[in-house]
Structure formats: C-alpha cells, structure tokens
Amino acid sequence: MYVDSNTSKYVLNSIINKKKINFKKYNLNEIKNDIVKLKKDYQKLINYNASKSKYKYFFFWELLKKKYDIKKLTLKERNQKFKSDKVNIEFSIFGKILGYNPSLLSMLIFEKQFKLLIQTHKFFEEIENVCELEKIKTKVKLNIISSISKGELQIITPLCPDYEHVSLGMGLYKYTFNKLNEGLGLIGKRLSKIINDFHNILKKYDIKYKHFLYYGDFESYSIEIQKRLKISENEFIKRLHKSSVKMKKKINNTAEVKLLVEELSKKNIWIKKCKDNQKKINEKYNKDLKFKILINEICSSRTELYSSWFPGKKEKDYISLVMQQGSEYTSMGDIFKKNFNNPIVFGLDHPKMADFYSLNVEIPVIYGKPKYV
C-alpha cells in the first residue's frame, strides 16, 4: 500500500509525457493494471479539461478530489527556486492517520484501503488512547479491518504468571521473581482495569468478538525458573489455576480464562515446537541483518529484567534468552492460528516481542505501552 515518492513521480511523469513505464524495474507489476487504468482516467480528464491545468500534477489531484469526495485542496506556494512544480498541496488527513504523508500515486492507486483507514481512524484512535496502546502500524490496521470483515474476532491476551513485583511509581513496575503468587499477575491486573472499556469500544462500533485470556503455563516447564522460585512444575500449575479462577471472577466472566498449553496444545508438542522455532530464529539472526538488529534491541531493552529473572546468567547469555523466549512467542502465534479462525493478539507484556508472533503465520498483533522493567 506504499509507493515511494520518487517512484510516484516517475510513474506520473511518464503518464504526463506519454512514455513507456518500466513496471519490472520499479517493482510495480502487482499494481500494473491499476496504473494502466489511472493512465486512461488521466487521459479522459485532461482531454475534457485541457485548458484548466494550473501546475504539473493538477489533473492527478483533480482525480484524487473526485475519488475522495474532496471539495477543495489547499495550495501553498513554495520558495525553492529550482523546483518545477512551485506549489505544495496540503492534504494532511493521511499524515494524521499514518504518521507520514503518502505519495500521490499511493493515494490514487490504493483508494479502497485508504478510505477504510479514514472510516476506521476514530476506532483505532479510541482503543489506542483508552488502552494505552503503542501506535498501531498501518499494515496491522488493515489486517484488523480485514479480520473484522470476516466476522467475529477472537481476541487473545496472553497473561504472565503472578511473579512477585514491586511498584516503581509513575505506573511502572519491576519484577523481583522472588516467588510465584496466586493472584492476577501484573499483566492480569493491568488488563482487568481496561477490559470493560476495551469491550465497550468494540460494542460501540458493532464489532463482534470473543475474548480469551491464557496464563503462560509453559513457563512451569523451565528447570531454571523452577529453581529460581523454589517450586515444582505441579505446584506452579496449581497456582496458575488459582490465578485463572481469580481473574475470571475479577472481570465478571467477560472473557474465558485458561492455561495456554493445557487448553490449546500438549507439553511434548509445545516443547518440540519451541525447539524448532528457536532454530529458525537463530538461523534468521545469522542471515538477516534487520532481524539481528531487532534481536539486539530487544536484548538491550530487557537487560534489567533478565538480571532479576536469571541472576546466574551473564549479559553475553541474554541474546540466547531473547531467542528462547522469542521461540515461545512464535509458538503461541502458531498455536493461535491453528486453534482460531479469526485471531487477534492483544498483548500487554512487552511490545518489543510483538514481531515474534508473526514469524511463521500472519496474525494481527496490537500491544500496550511497556509498563515494567
């Protein structure tokens, strides 16, 4: 849904000057038919209104006005001496929605998608504000819109076990990991405060949904965590069951609350899946520079957390910890996609981990702003 400004200028100038467009060179084959149609629409308009041209891309902006039912565009003179097109068009609605100003070709070609973003802008704005979410990316918004069009959403929120934590003030918390309690957990507490408002927004926009909450029982399988908490796997699971009962009561049964692997998979399947996904993550880390940078950024952001959680490990071990935990998020994404027809992840733990959900499958993920270290 994005054509960069240089490519946009190349295509529009080619249409204006009746030159052949090199679709392959500029990676435009997927939208070739749309560009051909745009070329025809442009020719019809310019032939009909040939005397009205005011600046270089005038007729393309006229097409845009027609497509988006805009009465008037604001023109602003530019001071650059060597610019052939000495006006700026002020068209700020997409800048507000997307966080950037899309190219003219993008707005002309992807009319349907941009109109959907305009229509749903208020909905996304409300859930971002009420639930204190990270800015939802355009691609994710479009995926969510697509999911809404399919019918009932299955919203899934993973919940961390109730590890001991302390308040740092200003709404921030720090895990001590000194023991495992039987309460809602830090993420559960946060969700319980906003879940009714979140659901009310969905109802306001007539969005059908079911909400599923899953405590991470797979953390009980870790020998390191068992030793850190001085607790057995069975006792860990028992306490999670108590947490799920309390959570369900706290939110007045407005969502299902269960244990993740116990409900959606099996221990042996989960362990194998995580092992396979960790191998994939390790290989991607060694081959994909962008992914390597992401992993390193996550590692830096979780240094303090890991020092509390795994005090016996050195900082050089934290990369492998990110990969191991990343494999758990990837495995959750795989399992959610397998068990649900129309899943959306609504996470409240750490937004840096969001990308792992979609490593193997396409699944929309929205995240709350970080609240703990």
Long-range contacts (C-beta under 8 A, 24 or more apart in sequence): 1-106, 1-110, 1-113, 1-114, 1-138, 1-139, 1-142, 2-102, 2-103, 2-106, 3-28, 3-31, 3-103, 3-105, 3-106, 3-109, 4-103, 5-103, 7-103, 7-105, 8-103, 8-104, 8-105, 8-106, 11-35, 11-105, 12-57, 12-60, 12-104, 12-105, 15-39, 15-42, 16-42, 16-56, 31-109, 34-109, 35-109, 38-63, 38-108, 38-109, 55-85, 55-86, 55-87, 56-84, 56-85, 57-85, 57-104, 60-104, 60-108, 61-89, 61-104, 63-108, 64-91, 64-104, 64-107, 64-108, 67-107, 67-108, 67-111, 68-107, 68-111, 68-114, 68-115, 93-118, 96-121, 97-121, 98-138, 99-135, 113-142, 116-142, 116-145, 117-141, 117-142, 117-145, 120-145, 123-201, 123-205, 123-207, 126-201, 127-198, 127-201, 127-366, 130-194, 130-197, 130-198, 130-201, 131-194, 131-197, 131-198, 131-368, 132-194, 132-368, 132-369, 133-366, 133-367, 133-368, 133-369, 134-351, 134-366, 134-367, 134-368, 134-369, 136-366, 140-364, 140-365, 140-366, 143-362, 143-364, 144-344, 144-364, 144-366, 147-342, 147-344, 147-364, 148-207, 150-341, 150-342, 151-208, 151-342, 152-208, 152-209, 152-210, 152-342, 153-202, 153-207, 153-208, 153-209, 153-210, 153-342, 153-344, 154-209, 154-210, 154-212, 154-340, 154-341, 154-342, 154-343, 154-344, 155-209, 155-210, 155-211, 155-212, 155-343, 155-344, 155-346, 156-211, 156-212, 156-213, 156-214, 156-336, 156-340, 156-343, 156-344, 156-345, 156-346, 157-187, 157-191, 157-211, 157-212, 157-213, 157-214, 157-255, 157-345, 157-346, 157-347, 157-348, 158-187, 158-213, 158-214, 158-216, 158-260, 158-332, 158-345, 158-347, 158-349, 159-185, 159-187, 159-188, 159-191, 159-213, 159-214, 159-215, 159-216, 159-243, 159-247, 159-257, 160-185, 160-186, 160-187, 160-188, 160-215, 160-216, 160-219, 160-349, 161-185, 161-215, 161-216, 161-219, 161-220, 161-236, 161-239, 161-240, 161-243, 162-186, 162-188, 162-239, 162-243, 163-229, 165-372, 168-373, 171-371, 172-371, 172-372, 172-373, 173-371, 173-372, 173-373, 174-304, 174-308, 174-372, 174-373, 175-305, 175-308, 175-309, 175-372, 176-308, 177-228, 177-229, 177-308, 177-309, 179-229, 179-230, 179-231, 180-229, 180-231, 180-236, 180-239, 181-239, 182-239, 182-242, 182-243, 182-246, 183-243, 183-246, 184-243, 184-246, 184-247, 184-250, 185-215, 185-243, 185-247, 186-371, 186-372, 187-348, 187-349, 188-213, 188-243, 188-247, 188-250, 190-348, 190-368, 190-371, 191-251, 191-348, 192-247, 192-250, 192-251, 195-251, 195-254, 195-255, 196-251, 196-254, 198-346, 199-254, 210-255, 210-256, 211-254, 211-255, 211-256, 211-346, 212-255, 212-256, 212-258, 213-244, 213-247, 213-255, 213-256, 213-257, 213-258, 214-257, 214-258, 214-259, 214-260, 214-263, 214-264, 215-240, 215-243, 215-244, 215-247, 215-257, 215-258, 215-259, 215-260, 216-260, 216-328, 217-259, 217-260, 217-261, 217-262, 218-260, 218-261, 218-270, 218-274, 218-328, 221-267, 221-270, 221-271, 224-310, 228-309, 228-310, 228-311, 237-262, 260-332, 260-335, 264-335, 264-336, 264-339, 265-335, 270-331, 270-335, 273-331, 273-334, 273-335, 274-324, 274-327, 274-328, 274-331, 275-327, 277-326, 277-327, 277-330, 277-331, 277-334, 277-359, 277-360, 278-323, 278-324, 278-326, 278-327, 280-327, 280-330, 280-359, 280-360, 281-323, 281-326, 281-327, 281-330, 281-356, 281-359, 282-323, 284-359, 285-323, 294-355, 295-319, 295-322, 295-323, 295-326, 297-352, 298-322, 298-326, 298-352, 298-353, 301-350, 301-352, 302-350, 302-352, 304-373, 305-372, 305-373, 325-353, 326-353, 326-356, 326-359, 327-356, 329-353, 329-356, 329-357, 330-356, 330-357, 330-359, 330-360, 332-357, 333-357, 333-358, 333-359, 333-360, 333-361, 333-363, 334-360, 334-361, 336-363, 337-361, 337-363
